[in-house]
Amino acid sequence: MNHGEPIREWLDRVQQRSLYVGMGVLGLCLAGAFVAREQFFRSYLVAFLLWAGVALGSMALLMLHHLAGGRWGFVIRRQLEAAAATMPLLLILFLPILFGMKDLYPWMRPEVVTGDHYLEHKAPYLNFNFFLVRAAIYFGIWILLSTLLNRWSLEQDRSEAAQAGAPLRRLQILSAPGLGLYALTVSFAAVDWAMSLEPHWFSTIYGMLFMGGQALAGMAFVVLVASRLVARGALAEVAESRHFHDLGSLLFAFVMIWAYLSFSQFLIIWSGNIPEEIPWYISRTGEAWQTIALVLIVFHFAVPFLLLLSRDIKRRPERLAVLAALIFALRLVDLFWVVAPAFHGSTLRVHWLDLALPVGLGGVWLAAFVSILKSRPLVPLHDPQFEEDAAAHSSEAAG
């Protein structure tokens, strides 16, 4: 299937506007960095974690689809591939964090480490050189996985229909260890980039919580993109209400997973009541942070949970998109709630950079995403699973 000309024009316009907005906002944020250097890096970290989470969550969903199959994946497979293919850009966007590490991480400051038994004990792991090596390993694995996933998928497009099964088998073989590598690297990256902001605190479920949030962010994002493409007349031959029902069910599942992991961490730490662990939640449930926590409980869990029980909402792209947009916005709030108290304690402070930098990085990232998306067909070609699903649905409809 080729893009219609209106779709190409619309994608070109989205790409251009995203790039202009992103670059313009980033320019303002860079000017703000000269006035509030520490705040810039703190806000930048939250923004980076948000958009990196979309790409990583999309890559995990893509590998899950290759392993499990399912008709839900055909509508969003190209969006997942395009999001995963932005890994080289994310590597570039990660570099500013290296310049702000002393502003972000206490273990980077010798005057803080000296005399602190815990930090001195962790120094062989928490140091700049090893941090850099680990980050290089993470991005090396992620870029390799995304490159192979995209290369073999496009190879399937170029293959004859009878030969298209070979690239599919390679994608399936790659996805099994790929999901294991994803889980391992994201767990360590979450510890390095977020948990070590408060190096005296630890949680064994922290990496899983980030993985659940990334899967939720990735699914919400591709649901938004798919619904906009359908509204513009694209994907008409493959996107049906049954596909969006499946996507809504998956969105419901990831909301449940995120809520389960969040509550599990809270319950284990709070019931244990260990002095080394409990301060993390004390600072995030005190004073104004209680409001943020309540917003997350209501709008990141309760409202999506109740609405996604509705079959009607899940089968209507425009309604599902509104809910996906709410969930995606709350992913930023959740990351802010996790990261910001490491710097401000129990006092809630929202700086304009906290809002501007997610927009700036998002504009640049979205421009790259659209550039990749429009360079290929919007649905995979010669995919045996897709053809089998279409034939099975035709038989069901005829019966």
C-alpha positions in Angstrom: 0.0 0.0 0.0 1.3 3.5 -0.9 0.5 6.6 0.9 -2.1 8.8 -0.7 -0.8 12.3 -1.6 -3.0 14.0 1.1 -1.4 11.8 3.7 2.1 12.6 2.5 1.3 16.3 2.6 -0.2 16.0 6.1 2.8 14.1 7.3 5.1 16.7 5.8 3.2 19.4 7.5 3.3 17.6 10.9 7.1 17.0 10.5 7.8 20.6 9.6 5.7 22.1 12.4 7.1 19.7 15.0 10.6 20.5 14.0 10.0 24.3 14.1 8.2 24.2 17.4 10.8 21.8 18.9 13.8 23.9 17.8 12.2 27.1 18.8 11.3 25.9 22.3 14.7 24.3 22.8 16.3 27.6 21.9 14.3 29.3 24.6 15.2 26.6 27.0 18.9 26.9 26.2 18.6 30.6 27.0 17.0 29.7 30.3 19.9 27.4 31.1 22.1 30.4 31.5 19.8 31.7 34.1 18.9 28.4 35.9 21.5 25.9 35.0 20.5 23.3 37.7 16.9 23.6 36.8 17.6 23.1 33.1 19.3 19.8 33.6 16.6 18.6 36.1 13.8 19.4 33.7 15.8 18.0 30.8 16.2 14.6 32.5 12.4 14.3 33.0 11.8 15.2 29.3 14.4 12.8 28.1 13.0 9.9 30.2 9.5 10.6 28.7 10.5 10.4 25.1 13.1 7.7 25.5 10.4 5.8 27.2 8.1 6.1 24.2 10.8 4.8 21.9 11.8 1.9 24.2 8.3 1.0 25.0 7.5 0.9 21.3 10.4 -1.4 20.6 9.3 -3.7 23.4 5.8 -3.8 22.0 7.2 -4.5 18.5 9.1 -7.5 19.7 6.1 -8.7 21.7 4.0 -8.6 18.5 6.6 -10.6 16.6 6.6 -13.2 19.3 2.9 -13.4 20.1 1.4 -12.4 16.7 -2.1 -11.0 16.9 -4.1 -8.8 14.6 -3.6 -5.7 16.8 0.0 -5.3 15.6 -0.6 -4.8 11.9 -2.3 -1.4 12.4 0.5 0.0 14.5 3.6 -2.0 13.4 5.0 0.8 11.2 4.5 3.3 14.0 6.3 1.0 16.5 9.2 0.5 14.0 9.5 4.3 13.4 9.5 5.0 17.1 12.2 2.4 17.7 14.3 3.7 14.8 14.7 7.0 16.7 17.3 5.4 19.0 20.3 7.2 17.3 18.6 10.5 17.9 18.0 9.6 21.5 21.7 8.9 21.9 22.4 12.5 20.8 19.7 13.9 23.1 21.3 12.0 26.0 24.6 13.8 25.7 23.5 17.0 27.5 22.8 14.9 30.6 26.5 14.0 30.7 27.3 17.7 31.0 24.9 18.2 33.8 25.8 15.2 35.9 27.2 17.2 38.8 24.0 19.2 38.9 21.9 16.0 38.9 23.7 13.3 40.9 25.1 13.7 44.4 27.6 10.9 43.9 29.3 13.0 41.3 30.4 15.5 43.9 33.4 14.5 45.9 32.5 16.7 48.8 29.3 14.8 49.2 30.8 11.3 48.8 33.7 11.9 51.2 32.7 10.7 54.7 29.5 9.1 53.5 29.8 5.4 54.1 27.0 4.4 51.7 28.3 6.5 48.8 31.9 5.4 49.4 30.8 1.8 49.3 28.9 2.4 46.0 31.7 4.5 44.4 33.1 1.6 42.3 29.7 1.5 40.5 28.5 5.1 40.8 31.3 7.0 39.1 31.4 8.9 35.8 33.6 6.5 33.8 31.5 3.4 34.6 28.3 5.4 34.1 29.4 6.4 30.6 30.4 2.8 29.8 27.1 1.4 30.9 25.2 4.1 28.9 27.2 3.2 25.8 26.3 -0.5 26.3 22.6 0.4 26.7 22.4 2.5 23.6 24.6 0.0 21.7 22.1 -2.8 22.4 19.0 -0.6 21.7 20.3 0.7 18.4 21.3 -2.8 17.3 17.9 -4.2 18.1 16.0 -1.3 16.5 18.2 -1.5 13.4 17.7 -5.2 12.9 14.0 -5.0 13.6 13.6 -2.3 10.9 16.0 -3.8 8.4 14.4 -7.2 8.4 10.9 -5.7 8.3 11.7 -3.7 5.2 13.4 -6.7 3.7 10.1 -8.5 4.1 8.4 -5.7 2.1 10.9 -6.1 -0.7 10.6 -9.9 -0.8 8.3 -11.9 -3.0 5.2 -13.1 -1.1 6.4 -16.7 -1.2 9.8 -15.7 0.4 8.5 -13.3 3.0 8.5 -15.9 5.7 12.3 -15.9 6.1 12.5 -12.3 7.4 9.5 -13.0 9.7 11.3 -16.0 11.2 14.4 -13.8 11.8 12.3 -11.2 13.5 10.7 -13.8 15.7 14.1 -15.4 16.6 15.5 -11.9 17.4 12.6 -10.8 19.5 12.9 -13.5 22.2 16.4 -12.6 23.4 15.7 -9.0 22.5 12.9 -8.7 25.1 15.3 -10.2 27.6 18.0 -7.6 26.7 15.4 -4.9 26.8 14.3 -5.8 30.4 17.9 -6.1 31.6 19.2 -2.8 30.0 16.1 -0.7 31.0 16.3 -2.0 34.6 20.0 -0.9 34.9 19.3 2.4 33.0 16.5 3.2 35.4 18.8 2.7 38.3 21.6 4.8 36.7 19.5 7.6 35.4 16.7 8.0 38.0 17.1 5.9 41.1 20.7 7.1 41.7 19.4 10.7 42.0 18.8 9.5 45.6 21.7 7.1 46.1 20.8 6.1 49.6 17.4 4.7 48.5 16.8 1.5 46.6 13.9 -0.6 45.3 14.1 -4.0 43.6 11.0 -3.3 41.6 12.1 0.0 40.3 13.2 -1.2 36.8 10.0 -3.1 36.3 8.0 0.0 37.1 9.9 1.9 34.4 9.3 -0.9 31.9 5.5 -0.8 32.7 5.5 2.9 32.2 7.4 2.7 28.9 5.0 0.1 27.5 2.1 2.3 28.6 3.6 5.4 27.0 4.5 3.6 23.8 1.0 2.1 23.4 -0.8 5.4 24.2 1.4 7.2 21.6 0.9 4.7 18.8 -2.9 4.6 19.5 -2.9 8.4 19.0 -0.9 8.2 15.8 -3.1 5.4 14.4 -6.3 7.2 15.2 -5.0 10.4 13.4 -4.0 8.4 10.4 -7.4 6.7 10.2 -9.1 10.1 10.6 -7.0 11.3 7.6 -8.2 8.3 5.5 -5.0 6.2 5.8 -5.0 2.6 6.9 -8.6 2.3 5.6 -8.0 -1.2 4.1 -6.6 -2.7 7.4 -7.8 -0.6 10.4 -11.2 -1.8 11.6 -13.1 -1.3 14.9 -11.9 -4.8 15.9 -8.3 -3.7 15.7 -8.9 -0.7 17.9 -10.8 -2.8 20.3 -7.7 -5.0 20.7 -5.5 -1.9 21.1 -7.8 -0.6 23.7 -7.7 -3.9 25.6 -3.9 -3.7 25.5 -4.0 -0.1 26.8 -6.2 -1.4 29.6 -3.7 -4.2 30.4 -0.8 -1.8 30.6 -2.7 0.6 32.8 -3.3 -2.3 35.1 0.3 -3.4 35.0 1.6 0.1 35.8 -0.9 0.5 38.7 -0.1 -3.0 40.1 3.7 -2.3 40.0 3.3 1.1 41.5 1.1 -0.1 44.4 3.3 -3.1 45.0 6.4 -0.9 45.5 4.4 1.4 47.8 3.0 -1.5 49.8 6.3 -3.3 50.2 8.2 -0.2 51.3 5.5 1.2 53.5 4.7 -2.0 55.3 8.4 -2.7 55.8 8.9 0.8 57.4 12.7 0.7 57.0 14.4 4.0 57.7 16.5 3.7 54.5 13.5 3.1 52.3 10.5 5.0 53.7 11.8 8.6 53.2 11.3 8.2 49.4 7.5 8.0 49.9 7.4 10.5 52.7 8.8 13.3 50.5 6.3 12.3 47.7 3.2 12.2 49.8 3.8 15.3 51.9 2.3 18.8 51.4 1.5 19.6 47.8 2.9 16.3 46.4 -0.2 14.6 47.8 -2.2 16.4 45.1 0.0 15.1 42.4 -0.2 11.6 43.8 -4.0 11.9 43.9 -4.1 13.1 40.3 -2.1 10.0 39.3 -4.4 7.6 41.2 -7.5 9.2 39.7 -6.6 10.1 36.1 -3.7 7.7 35.4 -5.5 4.6 36.8 -9.1 5.0 38.0 -10.5 7.0 35.1 -8.7 5.0 32.3 -9.6 1.7 34.1 -13.3 2.5 34.2 -13.5 4.0 30.7 -11.6 1.1 29.0 -14.1 -1.3 30.4 -16.4 0.1 27.7 -16.5 -1.8 24.5 -17.9 1.3 22.7 -14.9 3.5 23.6 -12.4 0.9 22.6 -14.0 0.4 19.2 -14.1 4.1 18.3 -10.7 5.5 17.3 -11.6 9.1 18.1 -12.7 8.3 21.7 -9.9 5.9 22.3 -7.5 8.6 21.2 -8.8 11.1 23.7 -8.2 8.6 26.5 -4.7 7.7 25.1 -3.8 11.4 25.1 -4.8 11.7 28.8 -2.7 8.7 29.7 0.3 10.1 27.7 0.0 13.4 29.5 -0.1 11.7 32.8 3.1 9.8 32.0 4.9 13.1 32.2 3.2 13.9 35.5 4.3 10.5 36.8 7.9 10.9 35.8 7.9 14.4 37.3 6.5 12.9 40.6 9.3 10.3 40.6 12.2 12.6 39.7 11.5 16.1 41.0 11.3 15.4 44.8 14.9 14.2 44.6 15.8 17.8 44.2 13.0 19.7 46.0 12.2 17.3 48.8 8.6 17.6 50.1 8.2 21.1 48.6 6.4 21.1 45.2 8.0 23.4 42.7 7.0 23.6 39.0 9.4 25.6 36.8 8.5 26.8 33.3 11.4 24.5 32.0 9.5 21.5 33.4 6.8 22.2 30.8 8.9 23.6 28.0 11.6 21.0 27.7 9.2 18.0 27.1 7.6 20.1 24.3 11.0 21.0 22.9 12.5 17.5 22.9 9.1 16.1 21.8 9.0 18.4 18.8 12.4 17.3 17.6 11.7 13.6 18.4 8.3 13.7 16.6 9.9 15.3 13.5 12.4 12.4 13.3 9.6 9.9 14.0 7.4 11.3 11.1 10.4 11.4 8.8 10.9 7.7 9.3 7.2 6.8 9.2 6.6 8.5 5.9 9.6 6.9 4.2 7.9 3.4 4.1 4.5 1.9 3.5 2.1 2.4 6.4 1.4 -1.3 6.7 3.9 -4.3 6.3 3.8 -5.9 2.9 3.8 -9.7 2.3 3.4 -10.5 5.9 2.1 -14.1 6.2 0.4 -13.4 9.5 -1.4 -10.4 8.1 -2.7 -12.4 5.2 -3.8 -15.3 7.4 -5.6 -12.8 9.7 -7.4 -11.2 6.8 -8.4 -14.5 5.3 -9.7 -15.8 8.7 -11.7 -12.6 9.2 -13.2 -12.9 5.7 -14.3 -16.5 6.5 -15.8 -15.4 9.8 -17.7 -12.6 8.1 -19.0 -14.9 5.4 -20.0 -17.5 8.0 
